[in-house]
Amino acid sequence: MHLPEPIIQIFMHFLPAFSTPSYRKMLWLVCGTLLARGRRTGSLALKMLGLDQTHNWPKYHNLLNRAKWSSLKVAALLLDLLVKTLLAPNAPVEVIIDETLERRWGPKIKKRGHWRDSLASSQGQNVTSSGLRWSVAALAVKLPWSRRVWALPFLSVLMTTPKVSQHLGRQHKTSTRHTIQMLKWLRHTLPKRAIKLIGDGAYSVIELGLACQKYQVSLIAPLRLDARLFEAAPERGASTKAPSGYPPRIVGQRLPNLTTIIAQATTQWQACQAVWYGGSCRQVELVTGTAWWYSTGLAPLALRWVIVRDPKGRLPTKAYFSTDLTQEALAIVQDFVKRWNTCVTFEEVRAHLGVETQRQWSDLAIERTTPALMGLFSLSCLFGLALYPAGKLPLHQTAWYAKTQASFSDVLAVVRRALWGNFNFKTSAASPELCLVPRAELERLI
């Protein structure tokens, strides 16, 4: 099997993270995983490459459970490649952060816990499932074959429940602490780029917002309609000195709740056309302002809030905020809409890359396999773009569906076709159009 030159150039970017033997094993496992269907196990990847009769097959498994290489270094190389390939030099790096549950069972999986299953739960009922919870950071980019924004994962961090942390004898880290650590790594990896961090309600936390301000990152997240918002603290003068024994004020007068602003007839709404889900457009009405979000025991967080409502009343009225006070209200709403593309990514990696089907039970293998499959989603998009730089991917059409935009299944089909097409087959002397395929190869293709 010979790899196409565009794919080799992308693989070479990760050479500094591996030793020479590990790099070769990585190439085989990645190609076998892309070609495989069904469960993503090491043995199936070897079968797809015709290596199922190799006697030293355990060395490929050792790449995941024993070999010395850093997942963080691989993530940094992947992020650097994504940014250089898909973003303009001065464009901000928009990072979407979200959590997903990998349903797993087995007593040997030490970091397995019981988490709320968002797919099985509803507003009236919470369902918990056994598995591993991952905090995933993805790059939000526009790709030439689609109208919507794509979320390309580059970093996945395993989280544990308080009970599991106590059982392992480790200090428990909340989702906020994990995110702050990821934020430090992100700023260290991209020291000179403007960064936006986009999250859902779980990341609407004052502590995280203060950390974002410290590392010069803009945080965009939903804001509770009953959040405690204040004016700026008055400048200290002769008439504003605190009484004896009292600390100086850190915020000003309390502002009305956002629910009050929504209900007021004097509120001036601005009609706008926003880029909505799936790349469509939608008419919305906005009202915005600046305030200090404060909770006892923490420093106040300066933010710009924006309330968005549907003039037709079909969608609930919601509020969002950005720690960048200069960002426009419409831009805040459109940036937050990009967050929902992570749901598409999580569904695609389950349907086409076999997340939740791997069978490793070694701690090191578990902490490497799922992030590798998540990163393989981004790597496949880079492969597709390298094979078709103009972005005009061949789309599989049917009589009942005229497809105009490529999905991840089309990208994966293009990559698989490029990999399958580089196997060496003999041609017939009588008819050059015929390939002489050995029966073993035919069985593997079937």
N, C-alpha and C positions, 0 to 999 in steps of 0.2 A: 504494500500500500504506500502510495506517495501522496503527500499533501500538496494542495495547490499553493502557489507562491504567495498570494495575498493572505492565506491563513497562516503560513509559516511566519510571515512578518509580524503578525499579531502574537503568535506564540513566543517569538523571540523576545518580546517585551518582558516576559516573566522569567527569563533565564537567570537573572541575578538572585532570584528567591530560592533556587534549588541547586543542589549539586548535579553533576552531569548524569549519574545513574537515576536520580530522582526525577530529573527533568524528562528523561526518556519515558519513564513509567507514567509520568503525568500526561504526556502526549497520548500514549496508548489508552489510558483510562478515560481521558476526555473524549477522544474520538469514539471509543466504544460506547460510552454513555450517551453521546449524541445519536448514535445509530441504533441504540437499543430501544425496544418497546416493552412496556410493562414495568416490572420491578427494576429499580436501578441498583443492582448489586454488582460487586466486582467480578463475580463469576460470569454474569450475563454479558458484561462489557468485554471480557476476554473471549467469550463465545462469538460475539459479533465480529471480532477481528480475526477469527480463526486460530485463536491461541488456547483453545480448550484442551488440547493435548500437551501443552507445555508442562513439563515436570516441575519447574521452579516457579509455579504460579503463586506461591505464598508471598513472593517478593513484591507483587503488585498490591496485595493487601497491606503489606508493611508500610507502604507509602502513606497510608492513612492512620495506622495505629502505632507506628514506631519511628518512622523517619523524622529527622530533625529539620523542620522548616517552619516558618512563622506565617500563620494565617493573616496576621495584621500586615505583614510586609506584602503579601500577595494582594490584600485588599487595597493597600496604598498604591501598588503598581496598577491595579485595575482602575482605581479612581483617576489616577494620573492619565492613563490611556483614554478613558472616557472623556475627561475634560479637554484634553488636547485634540481629540478627534471630532467631538460633537459640539463644542462651544467656541465662540469667538474669544480672542484673547482678553477683551475687557468685559465680557458678559458675566453677570453674577452667577454663582453656582447655587442652584436651587436644590436643596436636599429635603426629601420627604422622609419622615420617620414614622414608623408604624410597627405594630406587633402582630404576630401571627402564631397560631397554635399548631404544632406538629403532633398529631395524635399518635402516641406510641404506648405500648404496653411491654411489660417484662420486668422481673425483679432485679435483673442485672443492670438496668439503666438507672444509675444512682441519682441523677438530677431530674428524674421524672417526677412531676407533681400533678395535682388536680387543679385545673384552671377553668375559668368561665369560657364556654364555647360560644363565641359570638354568632357563628353560623347556625347553631342549633337553638339558640336562645331567642326570646322575643321580649317585648316590653312587659309582658305579664308573667313571664316564666324565665328563670335562669337555669341553664343546663351546664353542668361541669363535665369535663372530659379529662382523661389521663393523657399526659403527653409532655412535650417540651415546648416552652414558650420562647420565641425569638424576637428580639428587637432588631428591626431591619432598617437600614439607611439606604435610600435609593436616590439616584440622580434623575431629576425631572428634565427631559429634553424632548424636542420635536425631531422626529425622524422623517426622512423624505417620502416614505411610502404610506404615511398615515396622517390624518387630519388632527387627531388628538395627541396630547402629550403622553409620552411613555415614561414609566418609572423603572429605571435600571438599577437593580440592587448591586451594592459593592461591599457592604459590611453587615454582618449578622452577629449578634451577641446573644448568648444563651442566658436566660434569666431563671431564677429559682424562687420557689415559695418560701415564706418564713420557716415553715416546718422543715423543708428540705435543707435549708441553710443551717438550721440548728442541728439537724442530724449529721451534716457534713462537718460540723464544728467551725463554720465560717460566719463572719458577720454578714447579716442580711443587707442587701442593697435594693433599694426601691427602684421603680422605673425611672424616677427623676434622677437618682444618682447614676444609674447606668447611662442615661442620656447625657449628663454632664461630662462623664468620662469620654463618651463618644465625641462630644463637642470639643474637648481638649485635643483628642486625636485628629479630628477633622481640621482644626485650626493649625496644628503642627504639620499636617500633611499639605495643606494649602495656605501657606503663611501670608500670601500677598493677594489672595482673591477675595472679592466680596461674596459673602455667603448668606443665604436665606435658609432658615430651618422651618419647615412646614409640618405641623402635627395636628392631631385631633384633640378632643377635649381632655384626654389624659395628660397632655403636655401643656395645658393651660394652668401653669403653676408659676407663682411669683419667683420662687427660688431658681427655676430654670430660666426665667426671663432675665433675672439679675446676672446669671452666669453668661447668658448670651450677650448682654451688654459688656461684660468684662472681656469677652473674647471677640468683640466687635462682630457679632453675628445677629442678624435680624430674625426674630421669632414671630411667626404668624400662626395663630391658633384661635379657636372659638373663645368667646368671653361670656360668662354667665350674665344673664339679664339682671341679677340681683347683686352683682359684684360691688364691693365697697370702693367707690371712686371719690377722689378728693381733688381740690385745687392745689396748686403749688404752695409750699410753705411761704409765708410772708417774710420779706427781708427783715432782718433783725435791726431794730433801731431803738431809740430811746423810749418809744411808746409801745414797742412790741417785745420788750424783755420779759422773759418768763419770771413768774413769782419766785421768791426765794425757796429753794428746796425742790423745784420742779425742773425737769430737763427742758431744753428748747423744743419747740414744735417742729416736727419733720414733715407734716402735711398741713394744708390749709383747711378751708371749710368743706364739709361733706357735700358732694354733688348729688343731684337726684338720681335714683335708679334708672337704668335704661328702660325698664317697663314704663316708668312715668313719662319718659321722653316719647315713647311709642304712642302712648295714650293721649298726649297733649295735642290739641287741635292747632296750636301755634307752631308745631314742628314743621320746618321747611324741608320737604323731601326733594331730592334731586333725581330726575329720571335719567337712567343710563341704559346702554345696551352692553351686557357683559358676555364675555366668552364663557360658555357654560360647559357642562359635562359632554364628553364625546366630541368636542370642537364646535358644537352648535352655539347659537347666540340666543340670548334671552333678555327681555325687558325687565329691569328691576328698578327699585327706588332706594336711594341711599341717604343717610344722614351720618355725619361724622363729627368728631371732636377729639381733644386731647385731655388727658387726666393723669392722676397718679393713683395706681392700684396699691392699696395698703392693707396689710393684715398684721395684727399685733405680733411682735417678735421678729419681724422681718423689715428690711429696708423697703421704702416705697419704690414701685416700678413705674417709670414714665412710659406711657403708651399712647398710641392713636387708636381709638375705637371707631368702629363703623357698624351701623345697623342696616341690614338689607331686608327688604320685604318685596313680595310679589304684588304688583298692582292689581292683579286679577284675584288675589287671595287664595290661590291654589297651594302655595307653599307656606310653611310656617315662617314667621319672622325670627331672624337670628342675628346674633352679634359676633363680630370677630375683632381681633386686635393685632397690632404690629408694634414691636419695640422701636421701629424706625419712624420717628415722628414726622419725617418729611415725605413718607410714602403716601401716595394718593389713595383715596378710599376705594375707588374702582379697582386699582391694582391689588389691594389687599384681598378683595373678594375673589378676583381672578386667580391670584396665587393660591388661595386656599382650595379652590375648586380642583387644582392639580393633584391634591392629596388623594383623591378617590381613585387615581390610576394605580395605586399600590394594590387595591383590591383585585384589579384585573391581573396584575403581575402574580399575585399569590395564587389565583385560580389557574393561570397558565402554567406555573411551575408544578402544580399538582397534576394537571391534566397531561402535560407533555414532557416534563422532566422527572417525574416520578418521586417528588417529595412526599414523604410518609410511607414510601415503599421500601426504603433501604433497611437493612437488617443488622447494622453494627450495634454492638453492645459495649465496646470499649469506650471509655470516657473520651479519650483523645480522638478516636475515629468519629464519634458522634459530633464533637465540637468542630470537626473539619468537614464532614460530609455534607450536612445541610447547608452551611455557608457556601460550599463549593457548588452545589446545585443551584442555589440562588444566584451566585455569580455567573454560572453557566448561561443563565437567561441573558445577562448583559453581554457575555462573550459571544453568544449566538448572533445577537444583533450587530456586533462589530464584524463578525464573519460575513453576515449578509450584506452589510454596507461595503466591505472590502471587495466582495465578489461582484456587486452591482453598485458602483460609486454614484450613479445617477439616481439610485433608489427605485428604479422601475423593475420591481420583482415580478417574475411570472406568477400569475394568480390562477389557481385551479377554479375554473368556472363550471357551473352546473346549469341545467335547464331551468331550475326553480330559484336560482340565486345569482344575480348578476353582481359579482364582487367588484368593487371599485377601490377598496383600500386593503392593504396587506395586514394580516393578523400575525401573531407569533407562529401559528402553525405553518403559514406560508414561508416565514423566515427560516424555520427549522427544516422545512422541505427543501429549500434552496441549499442549505448547508449540507444536509444529508446527501443530496444529489451530487454535490461537489466532492464529498468524501467517497461515495460509492463509485463515482466515475473515475477515480484515480487508482483503482485496482488494476493490476496487469493481467490482461486476458489475451490469449493467442487468437489470431484471425485465421480464417479459412483461406487456403491457397486458391480454391475454386471461386469463392465469392468473398471479396474483402469486406463486404457489409456484415458478414456473419462472424460472431465471436464464439470461440470454443471455450465454453465455461465448464470447468470440472464439476462433476456431480456433487462433490463436497461443498464447493462454492455455491452451487445452485441451491442446495438444501439450506445453506446459511442465509442466502438472500430470501428464500421463501419464508 
